[in-house]
């Protein structure tokens, strides 16, 4: 007999994930899978840097267990330097503020384990990445309390009223809010005023503020001032007395550097020693020594300047332009993106469940796979996340297949 935790996972969560993500291959067509938010535009350059780092720095000691509380010290020093250089923290980040984890999901799971008792809640605005359900609920047994915010208010000061309402009406105790900035799947950033307002909301209600910033360096344009500001880390705002012990940032190399398989994430918290030590305890020895060898080279300032400033942003901007023109030419509604690896767009005309199912079936026949907005807990039908962080020729093929699916759907309605 399995434990009650395992019974819940196997009876509720796993079947739901299988329903959402299983799409069999259509005939002999190779499916272009745009459902995973992976960054392939830097793959060659990142691979070169990793090969070079291993060739120069790998030695016999790296075949032993990792050392250091919270991860290898050299890797944590490199992460601290990177955050100080790129995230503009109000207080300098030191290696002692960092716990390394095997990916951002593990970092979130670890934080929630220490913040929430079983059955306690975390506020998250919808739409949100469904992987958070796994990270927050499967092991810690916390509960996500969904905050439904209209898209036109999502990044505005008025959004705070929806968090207040969700907190006031929640049937379970709320311990934290989790913010994704830049946002997945909406591809926008929160401005400084909204971040300050949300911090004030947390301070008034004694809630932990968790900021998922895994797309922090994937801001590819801020020229359109009317849409969204450049990325601002929560580390630059947690300045009020007593607030730092309640504010935690999560980062990973996966998205910005295109190396999700390396499994390197980080918890950054600057005023909560107990949480850091507890996190270090349960993540002890989980990050590979090989990954720790790579981190200092990958985060070396000249390398990040080349990878992020010169290559990542220009390539994401180019591919986003392709998707933007495609959607505009077809008269389709979408959320203008300035960050991340994707666009959130409505591909339907009638916006019904029937049309959404038909769109998914037609895309399958056309050989392309997207994730529907309903899988992100979005309440409207026919919205999809279009991932564009691929080689530009593959983006062209994917858009052609999406267009074919839209044409077929329109004929069949």
C-alpha positions as CSV (number, residue, x, y, z in Angstrom):
1,X,0.0,0.0,0.0
2,X,1.4,3.4,-1.0
3,X,1.5,6.4,1.3
4,X,-1.5,8.8,1.3
5,X,0.9,11.4,-0.4
6,X,1.7,9.0,-3.2
7,X,-1.9,7.8,-3.6
8,X,-3.0,11.4,-4.2
9,X,-0.3,12.0,-6.7
10,X,-1.0,8.9,-8.7
11,X,-4.8,9.3,-8.6
12,X,-5.1,13.0,-9.2
13,X,-2.0,14.8,-10.5
14,X,-0.4,12.2,-12.8
15,X,-3.6,11.5,-14.8
16,X,-4.2,15.2,-15.3
17,X,-0.7,15.8,-16.6
18,X,-1.1,12.9,-19.0
19,X,-4.4,14.3,-20.3
20,X,-2.8,17.7,-20.8
21,X,0.5,16.8,-22.5
22,X,0.0,13.5,-24.3
23,X,-0.5,14.1,-28.0
24,X,0.4,11.2,-30.3
25,X,2.3,11.7,-33.4
26,X,0.2,12.4,-36.5
27,X,1.0,9.8,-39.1
28,X,4.6,10.0,-40.3
29,X,4.9,13.8,-39.6
30,X,7.6,14.8,-37.2
31,X,5.9,17.0,-34.6
32,X,7.5,20.3,-33.9
33,X,7.1,20.4,-30.1
34,X,6.7,24.0,-28.9
35,X,5.2,23.0,-25.6
36,X,8.5,23.0,-23.7
37,X,9.9,26.4,-22.8
38,X,13.5,25.6,-23.7
39,X,16.0,28.1,-25.1
40,X,17.7,26.7,-28.2
41,X,19.0,29.9,-29.7
42,X,22.2,29.8,-27.6
43,X,22.7,26.0,-27.8
44,X,25.9,26.0,-29.9
45,X,27.7,28.8,-28.0
46,X,26.7,27.5,-24.6
47,X,27.9,24.0,-25.6
48,X,31.3,25.5,-26.6
49,X,31.7,27.3,-23.2
50,X,30.8,24.1,-21.3
51,X,33.2,22.0,-23.3
52,X,36.0,24.5,-22.7
53,X,35.2,24.7,-18.9
54,X,35.3,20.9,-18.6
55,X,38.6,20.7,-20.5
56,X,40.3,23.4,-18.4
57,X,38.9,22.8,-14.9
58,X,37.7,19.2,-14.5
59,X,40.0,17.2,-12.2
60,X,39.9,14.2,-9.9
61,X,38.5,16.1,-7.0
62,X,35.3,16.7,-9.0
63,X,34.6,13.0,-8.9
64,X,34.1,13.2,-5.1
65,X,31.0,14.4,-3.3
66,X,30.5,18.2,-3.5
67,X,31.7,20.3,-0.6
68,X,30.3,23.4,1.1
69,X,27.0,24.2,2.8
70,X,24.6,25.2,0.2
71,X,26.8,24.1,-2.7
72,X,30.3,24.4,-4.0
73,X,31.8,27.7,-2.8
74,X,33.3,28.6,-6.2
75,X,30.0,28.2,-7.9
76,X,28.2,30.2,-5.3
77,X,30.8,33.0,-5.6
78,X,30.2,33.1,-9.3
79,X,26.4,33.2,-8.8
80,X,26.8,36.0,-6.3
81,X,28.9,38.0,-8.7
82,X,26.4,37.4,-11.5
83,X,23.5,38.6,-9.4
84,X,25.4,41.7,-8.2
85,X,26.4,42.5,-11.8
86,X,23.0,41.8,-13.5
87,X,20.2,42.0,-10.9
88,X,21.0,45.4,-9.3
89,X,20.4,44.2,-5.7
90,X,19.8,46.9,-3.0
91,X,22.2,44.9,-0.8
92,X,25.1,43.1,-2.2
93,X,24.5,39.3,-2.6
94,X,27.1,37.1,-0.9
95,X,27.7,33.4,-1.4
96,X,26.3,32.9,2.1
97,X,22.9,34.2,0.8
98,X,22.7,31.4,-1.8
99,X,21.7,27.7,-1.7
100,X,22.2,25.8,-4.9
101,X,19.6,23.3,-6.1
102,X,19.1,21.0,-9.0
103,X,16.9,23.4,-11.0
104,X,14.4,26.1,-10.2
105,X,11.5,23.7,-9.5
106,X,13.6,22.1,-6.7
107,X,14.3,25.6,-5.3
108,X,10.6,26.4,-5.2
109,X,9.8,23.1,-3.7
110,X,12.4,23.6,-1.0
111,X,11.2,27.1,-0.2
112,X,7.6,25.9,0.1
113,X,8.6,23.0,2.3
114,X,10.1,25.4,4.8
115,X,7.4,28.1,4.6
116,X,4.1,26.0,4.4
117,X,2.8,23.2,6.5
118,X,0.6,20.7,4.7
119,X,-2.7,22.2,3.6
120,X,-1.5,25.9,3.8
121,X,-1.8,28.0,0.7
122,X,0.3,30.1,-1.7
123,X,-1.3,32.8,-3.9
124,X,-0.4,32.6,-7.6
125,X,-2.0,34.7,-10.3
126,X,-3.4,32.8,-13.3
127,X,-2.4,32.1,-16.0
128,X,0.7,30.3,-14.5
129,X,2.9,27.5,-15.5
130,X,1.3,24.2,-14.5
131,X,4.6,22.8,-13.3
132,X,4.2,24.9,-10.2
133,X,1.4,22.5,-9.2
134,X,4.0,19.8,-9.0
135,X,6.7,21.9,-7.3
136,X,4.3,23.2,-4.6
137,X,1.9,20.4,-4.0
138,X,3.3,17.0,-4.5
139,X,5.9,16.8,-1.7
140,X,5.2,19.7,0.7
141,X,1.4,19.2,0.4
142,X,0.9,23.0,0.2
143,X,-2.1,24.2,-1.9
144,X,-2.1,26.8,-4.6
145,X,-4.8,29.4,-4.3
146,X,-5.4,30.8,-7.7
147,X,-5.8,34.6,-8.2
148,X,-7.8,35.4,-11.4
149,X,-6.7,38.8,-12.8
150,X,-7.9,40.3,-16.1
151,X,-5.1,40.4,-18.6
152,X,-5.4,44.2,-19.0
153,X,-4.8,44.6,-15.2
154,X,-2.3,41.8,-14.7
155,X,0.8,44.1,-14.5
156,X,-1.0,47.1,-13.0
157,X,-1.3,48.5,-9.5
158,X,-5.0,47.6,-9.7
159,X,-3.9,43.9,-9.7
160,X,-3.2,44.1,-5.9
161,X,-6.9,44.2,-5.2
162,X,-7.3,40.7,-6.6
163,X,-4.6,39.4,-4.3
164,X,-6.3,41.1,-1.3
165,X,-9.7,39.5,-2.3
166,X,-8.1,36.1,-2.7
167,X,-6.5,36.3,0.7
168,X,-9.7,37.5,2.4
169,X,-11.8,34.7,0.8
170,X,-9.4,31.8,1.0
171,X,-10.7,28.9,3.0
172,X,-7.2,27.9,4.0
173,X,-4.4,29.9,5.7
174,X,-2.1,31.7,3.2
175,X,1.6,31.8,3.9
176,X,3.1,33.3,0.7
177,X,2.7,34.7,-2.8
178,X,4.7,33.4,-5.7
179,X,5.4,35.9,-8.5
180,X,6.9,35.0,-11.9
181,X,8.9,38.0,-13.2
182,X,9.4,38.0,-16.2
183,X,6.1,36.2,-16.5
184,X,5.4,32.8,-17.9
185,X,3.3,32.6,-20.1
186,X,2.6,36.3,-20.6
187,X,6.2,37.5,-21.5
188,X,6.0,40.8,-19.6
189,X,7.7,42.3,-16.5
190,X,6.4,44.0,-13.4
191,X,7.3,47.6,-13.0
192,X,8.9,49.0,-9.8
193,X,5.7,50.6,-8.5
194,X,3.8,47.3,-8.7
195,X,6.6,45.4,-7.1
196,X,6.6,47.8,-4.2
197,X,2.9,47.6,-3.9
198,X,3.0,43.8,-3.7
199,X,5.8,43.9,-1.1
200,X,3.6,46.2,0.9
201,X,0.7,43.8,0.6
202,X,2.9,41.0,1.9
203,X,4.3,43.1,4.7
204,X,0.9,44.1,5.9
205,X,-0.3,40.5,5.9
206,X,2.9,38.8,7.1
207,X,3.3,36.8,3.9
208,X,6.5,35.5,2.3
209,X,7.3,36.9,-1.1
210,X,8.8,34.4,-3.5
211,X,10.0,35.8,-6.9
212,X,10.7,33.3,-9.7
213,X,13.2,35.2,-12.0
214,X,14.4,32.4,-14.2
215,X,13.7,34.5,-17.4
216,X,15.4,37.6,-15.9
217,X,18.1,38.0,-18.6
218,X,15.8,37.0,-21.5
219,X,14.5,40.6,-21.9
220,X,14.8,41.1,-25.6
221,X,13.3,44.6,-26.1
222,X,12.1,47.6,-24.1
223,X,11.8,50.0,-26.9
224,X,8.0,50.1,-26.8
225,X,7.6,52.1,-23.5
226,X,3.8,51.7,-23.5
227,X,3.9,47.9,-23.2
228,X,6.3,46.8,-20.4
229,X,9.4,48.0,-18.6
230,X,12.8,46.3,-18.5
231,X,13.2,43.6,-15.9
232,X,13.5,44.7,-12.3
233,X,14.6,42.1,-9.7
234,X,12.9,41.9,-6.4
235,X,16.4,42.0,-4.9
236,X,16.5,45.7,-5.7
237,X,13.3,46.4,-3.7
238,X,13.5,44.4,-0.5
239,X,14.8,47.3,1.6
240,X,12.2,48.0,4.3
241,X,13.3,47.1,7.9
242,X,12.5,43.5,8.7
243,X,11.4,42.7,5.1
244,X,14.5,40.8,3.9
245,X,13.7,37.7,6.0
246,X,10.3,37.4,4.1
247,X,11.7,37.9,0.5
248,X,13.2,35.1,-1.5
249,X,14.4,35.0,-5.1
250,X,14.7,31.8,-7.3
251,X,16.9,31.6,-10.4
252,X,18.2,29.0,-12.8
253,X,20.6,28.8,-15.7
254,X,18.1,26.8,-17.7
255,X,16.2,29.5,-19.5
256,X,18.6,32.4,-20.0
257,X,21.6,30.1,-20.9
258,X,19.7,27.4,-22.7
259,X,21.0,24.5,-20.6
260,X,18.0,23.1,-18.7
261,X,19.7,19.7,-18.6
262,X,22.5,20.9,-16.4
263,X,20.0,21.2,-13.5
264,X,21.4,24.3,-11.7
265,X,19.1,26.5,-9.7
266,X,19.5,28.9,-6.8
267,X,17.7,30.2,-3.8
268,X,18.7,33.7,-2.8
269,X,17.5,35.1,0.6
270,X,19.4,37.7,2.5
271,X,17.8,37.8,5.9
272,X,16.6,34.4,6.9
273,X,19.5,32.2,8.1
274,X,17.2,29.4,9.4
275,X,15.5,29.1,6.0
276,X,18.9,29.0,4.2
277,X,20.4,26.4,6.5
278,X,17.2,24.3,6.3
279,X,17.3,24.5,2.5
280,X,21.0,23.6,2.4
281,X,20.2,20.5,4.5
282,X,17.6,19.0,2.3
283,X,19.4,19.9,-1.0
284,X,22.8,18.6,0.3
285,X,24.8,17.0,-2.5
286,X,22.0,17.2,-5.0
287,X,23.8,19.4,-7.5
288,X,26.4,17.5,-9.6
289,X,30.0,18.4,-9.1
290,X,30.3,18.5,-12.9
291,X,27.7,21.2,-13.0
292,X,29.5,23.1,-10.3
293,X,32.7,23.0,-12.4
294,X,30.9,24.6,-15.3
295,X,29.2,27.5,-13.5
296,X,32.2,29.8,-12.9
297,X,33.2,29.7,-16.5
298,X,29.6,30.2,-17.8
299,X,29.0,33.2,-15.5
300,X,32.3,34.9,-16.2
301,X,31.5,38.5,-17.1
302,X,32.9,38.4,-20.6
303,X,31.1,35.2,-21.3
304,X,27.7,36.5,-20.1
305,X,28.3,39.7,-22.1
306,X,28.7,37.7,-25.3
307,X,26.0,35.1,-24.6
308,X,23.3,37.4,-23.2
309,X,23.9,40.9,-24.6
310,X,25.2,40.1,-28.0
311,X,23.4,36.8,-28.9
312,X,20.4,36.0,-26.8
313,X,18.5,39.3,-27.0
314,X,19.0,39.9,-30.7
315,X,18.0,36.3,-31.6
316,X,14.9,36.4,-29.3
317,X,13.9,39.8,-30.7
318,X,14.3,38.5,-34.3
319,X,12.1,35.5,-33.7
320,X,9.5,37.4,-31.7
321,X,9.2,39.7,-34.6
322,X,8.3,36.8,-36.8
323,X,5.6,35.6,-34.4
324,X,4.3,39.1,-33.9
325,X,3.9,39.7,-37.7
326,X,2.2,36.3,-38.1
327,X,-0.4,37.1,-35.5
328,X,-1.0,40.7,-36.6
329,X,-1.4,39.6,-40.3
330,X,-4.1,37.2,-39.2
331,X,-5.8,39.7,-36.9
332,X,-5.3,37.6,-33.8
333,X,-5.2,38.9,-30.3
334,X,-2.0,38.4,-28.3
335,X,-0.2,39.8,-25.3
336,X,2.8,41.8,-26.6
337,X,5.9,40.2,-25.2
338,X,9.2,41.8,-24.2
339,X,10.8,39.0,-22.2
340,X,10.8,35.2,-22.0
341,X,10.7,32.7,-24.8
342,X,7.1,32.8,-25.9
343,X,3.9,34.7,-26.8
344,X,0.5,34.2,-25.3
345,X,-2.1,34.4,-28.1
346,X,-5.7,33.7,-28.9
347,X,-5.9,31.5,-32.0
348,X,-9.6,31.1,-32.0
349,X,-12.6,33.0,-33.5
350,X,-15.5,31.7,-31.4
351,X,-13.3,31.0,-28.3
352,X,-15.3,28.0,-27.3
353,X,-14.1,24.7,-25.9
354,X,-15.2,23.0,-29.1
355,X,-13.0,25.3,-31.2
356,X,-10.1,24.8,-28.8
357,X,-10.3,21.0,-29.1
358,X,-10.6,21.3,-32.9
359,X,-7.5,23.6,-33.0
360,X,-5.5,21.1,-31.0
361,X,-6.5,18.3,-33.4
362,X,-5.7,20.3,-36.5
363,X,-2.3,21.4,-35.1
364,X,-1.6,17.7,-34.4
365,X,-2.4,16.9,-38.1
366,X,-0.3,19.8,-39.2
367,X,2.7,18.6,-37.1
368,X,3.0,21.2,-34.4
369,X,2.3,21.1,-30.7
370,X,1.4,24.1,-28.4
371,X,0.2,24.2,-24.9
372,X,-3.4,25.6,-24.4
373,X,-4.0,28.5,-22.0
374,X,-6.3,26.3,-20.0
375,X,-3.3,24.1,-19.1
376,X,-2.0,27.3,-17.5
377,X,-5.2,27.6,-15.4
378,X,-6.5,30.4,-17.7
379,X,-10.3,30.5,-17.8
380,X,-10.7,31.5,-21.5
381,X,-10.6,29.0,-24.4
382,X,-8.4,29.1,-27.5
383,X,-5.4,30.9,-25.9
384,X,-2.1,29.2,-26.5
385,X,1.6,29.8,-25.6
386,X,3.7,30.0,-28.7
387,X,7.4,29.3,-27.9
388,X,9.8,30.9,-30.3
389,X,13.3,30.3,-28.8
390,X,14.3,28.0,-31.6
391,X,16.5,28.4,-34.7
392,X,14.8,30.9,-37.0
393,X,14.2,28.5,-39.8
394,X,12.3,26.2,-37.4
395,X,10.3,29.1,-36.2
396,X,9.3,29.7,-39.8
397,X,8.2,26.1,-40.3
398,X,6.3,26.1,-37.0
399,X,4.4,29.3,-38.0
400,X,3.5,27.8,-41.3
401,X,2.1,24.7,-39.6
402,X,0.1,26.8,-37.1
403,X,-1.3,28.8,-40.1
404,X,-2.3,25.6,-41.8
405,X,-4.0,24.4,-38.7
406,X,-5.9,27.7,-38.3
407,X,-7.1,27.5,-41.9
408,X,-8.3,23.9,-41.5
409,X,-10.1,24.8,-38.2
410,X,-11.9,27.7,-39.9
411,X,-13.1,25.4,-42.6
412,X,-14.4,22.8,-40.2
413,X,-16.2,25.1,-37.8
